[in-house]
Amino acid sequence: MVAPRPSPVSYPPLDGSLFLPEMLEFNAQHNSDVTFFVYEEPDSSDL
C-alpha cells in the first residue's frame, strides 16, 4: 500500500500586504488540513 501524497501547501503573499492575523486566517482557509503548531509534551522535571 502506498501512503497518500499530502496536499500541497499554499503560502500567503510575502509582499507585506498581510499582517500576522491575516496570515493566520489565510492558513486556516487554504491549509486547514496541515498541522500549524504542536505543543511540546511537558516533562515531569519541568514542574
Secondary structure, DSSP 8 states (H G I E B T S, - for coil): --------------SS-S-HHHHHHHHHHH-TTS---------GGG-
